[in-house]
C-alpha cells in the first residue's frame, strides 16, 4: 500500500507543478503590445466601440472622426490651439470669401494647393496602370459632394448640403436614372455621376479651382469644409472597393490625403494608422502651410501648459509615427490599462474619480506618477425640455403653462445635480449657447435658473396650482417625465428632478421606457417633460439656437426642436441672426432670443458638459477639443520615457503563485496520506 | 432508429421555424424601421435620410401582409433569407454578415473551446477525486468550495480576476485580443481562468453526484473484491458507466461554444460572436441578430439529436424508436 500512496502523491505533485509551470510560462507580464514598439513614437488610445464606417460622406460620430479626420485632409481646418475656434486653410491656399452673384446666390471659390497627393493605394491602377497615387484635384471634392447627394450612400448631412444649387436635382436625376435602367447602378461610379450631369452649384473651374454656389446665404457652410464629409475622395477607391470578389468595402478602406494612412484595420479589435510619407506637409515642408506646421499662437494658458514650446513651434508635422487604437467596450479595464501606462490618455471613470481628483485638481498620488489633468468645457448643452404642444405644460395652457414652467425651472439646481451625478463637472447653463461659441456671456445669469423655492411656490400659486393642486378641479396636478433609458442609473438621475418638483407639491411620475419606445412617444407627441442634449457640429450659435426654431420642431418636420417651441418673434430673430457675421448686431439678436427663452422656458437649461482628461507625463502638445479635429498630427510622445515607466510600473509579482502551490500541496497531500493510511 | 431521427429532425425544423417567427414578432414589437435607421445613420440625421435608409434596406415593405404581392413582405423575406442561408448585410454598418461570422468565430472558439475541454477534463478529474474521497473532509471541503464558487456572480469573477491577475500581480494583460498563436494565450489567460473557476463549482457538483451514485453500485464492489486497483475502477468502470449523464451535459453545451460568451468577450475586448450579438441587440441590427439566433437555434436542435444518437453509442442497451 505504501507504493500506491507514493504513486498518488507523486502524480499529484507532478500535476500541480505542470499547472503552475504553465501559469508561470504564460504569465510573462501584462504588456498587451509587442516590445518592439518601445522606442517608436506610437500614440496608444482606446475606443469604446468599433467604428461602423470610415466613409467620410457617412461617418458622423466623434469616435469615427478620430480616425477619418487624421486620414482625410480637408480644404479648411480649425486652428489647433486658438479658442474660440478659428478656421485656417488646409488643402485650400486661403479661406474663401463669400461673393454675391445674381439671383441672391452666394459663391465661394476655393484655390487648391497644387502638388497634393493621395496616400498610396492599389486603387489608382484603375485610372492609370501602374499608378500608386495621383494628385488631388478639384474634381475629387466635387465627387465627394456628389456622393453626399447620392441616395444610395445615405449621408446624414444631405439636408445641409442641399443649400448648394442643383444639389437635390442631381440627387433626383441620379435616382431616376437608376430606376429607369436596371444596369445603370452597375456602371462605374464616376460614370454614373457624369451621366447624371453633376451638381450645378459645384463648379470645377480648373484642376485646382473649385467654386461652390449656394442658392441662399449660409456662412456656416465653411465649417463643413473643415469636416471629413467634404474631404477629397478618389473615385478609383469607391469604384474598386465594392466588397465584391474578396475586395474590401470602401467604408473599411479609406484612401485620403491626410497625414496618416490606415496600416491595420480589424474593426472590432485593433486599428492602426501610420504616418503617410506622401502627405503634402512631409513632401513640401518649405510651404510652411498652416495645417502642416506646429502653430506659434494659442489662447492664454497654452504657453504655461507647454503647448507653445519654442523648440516645437514651427516644426513640420506630424510628430508621431503611428497611432494604435484598441476597442475597449468596458471602461474599467480601459482605465486600469491607462494607469499601467498602456494607454496614453483617458477619461476618468466614476468609480475612481475621488482617487484621481482631489478638490478639482489631480490627487497627490496621481500627480506623483507624473500625470496631467486637462479640463475643457465642451461646446454642448444638456437640458430638460417641455413638450410645448402639451395642454398642461405647453403653449396651449397659455399663461398658466408659462408660470408652471417658470416655477419648475426655479427649483432645479444644476450645480447640485452636477455635484451629485458628475463629480461637480459641468458649467451651469443659463442659455443654449455654450462657452467658446459667439453669443456666450459668462456674466449672464438667467433669473429662472437661480434656485428659489419661495418664488417658485408663489408662481405656482399664481398659475392656479397652489401646492400642486389644480384650483379648478381640486385635484393634484399630475405630470409625466418621459425617459428613454430604463436603467436604474437614469431613474436615479430623474428622481433628482422629480424630488425637486415634489418640494413644490408637484406630482411628477417617471415614465421610463427603452429608447425605441421613447422615440415613438416623441413621434406621437405623447410626452410632457424630457431630458436631452446637443453637441456642436461647428462653433456657431446658429447650431444651438436652431434647436428652438419653429420650423425645426419635431411635430412639424421631425427636426431636433423636440420641445416643439414656436414663437414668431424668436423665429424672425433667428432668421436674421443665422447669416450674420459675428458682430454687435448679431450679439444683440442673440440677447433678444435669449430673453424670449428666459421668459417662455421651453427648456430648463442644465449644464455645458465639462470633460476631465488624464494624460501621462510622456505626452506633449495635448489640447482637448470639443470638436472633431485632426489632433493626432500635433501630438508628440516621449517613447523612451514611456517604455521605462511602463517597465517600472508593471513588474510581475511572482511569489503568490508559488505560495499558492505550497498551500495547495500542504492542504491536500496530508489529507490523501491520512485517508490512504486509514483505509489500509 | 431512422424513423426516430426523421421524426426528431421534423420537430427540429418546426422548432427553428417557431424561433424565427417569434424573433420577428418580438423584434418588430420592440423596434420600428425608423429607429433602426436612426441607430444606423445617427441621432442627428434628418427624417429624409432616415426614410432613404429605410428604402435602401427594404424596410419600407409591408411587414406581414401585402395583398398586391404576398411574397413581398418583411416576414416572407425573413424566412426566405434564413432558410436559404442568404444572410445578407448588417443593418448597423452594411458589413456582410457571413464575413462578420467568419471573423468572429475564431476569437469565440479561442475562448470557449479550451474552456470547454479544460473545464470538462478538470471537472471530471476533480469530481472523480472528491467522489473517491467521499465522506471525508476533502469531499466536504470540495462541496463547500463548489457551492461558494456557484454562488458568486461571474461579473465579480471578471472584475476580481482583472484586478488580481492583471492589475495587482501583473501576470497577464487586463484585456485585449491578438489572434497570433504566440500571443493569444497571453490575452486569454484571465478569461480562461475566470471561465474555468466560475463554471467549475457547478460541474464538479453535478459530476460528483453522478460518480458517487455509480461508486455505490455492486459492480464496483465486485471489481474491488477481485483486486482491481482504485484508479482503474474510477477511470475505467465508473467513468464509462456514468457516460449518459455526462454526454447529456456536454453535447447540449456545444452550440454555446459557437455563439460565444457574451460577458467574457465584452469585458475582455474579445471580438467574438458573443459581442456581435450584444452589439446587434444594442444597435437595433435585426439582420445580424436574426442570424445569430437562427444559428443558435439550429445548433441547439442538432445538439439534441446528436445527444440522443450518442446514447446508443455509449450504451448498447439504448434503442431509439
Interface residues (C-beta under 8 A of the other chain):
Chain A: X4 X23 X26 X27 X28 X29 X30 X31 X32 X49 X50 X52 X53 X58 X60 X61 X151 X152 X154 X155 X156 X158 X159 X243 X249 X251 X252 X266 X267 X268 X269 X270 X326 X327 X328 X329 X330 X332 X333 X334 X336 X337 X339 X340 X342 X514 X515 X516 X519 X520 X523 X537 X557 X558 X559 X560 X650 X651 X652 X653 X656 X657 X668 X671 X672 X675
Chain B: X30 X31 X32 X34 X35 X38 X40 X41 X42 X44 X45 X46 X47 X48 X49 X52 X53 X55 X56 X92 X93 X94 X95 X96 X103 X104 X107 X133 X136 X137 X138 X159 X162 X163 X166 X167 X168 X169 X170 X171 X172 X173 X174 X175 X176 X177 X178 X185 X186 X187 X189 X229 X230 X266 X267 X268 X269 X270 X271 X275 X279 X284
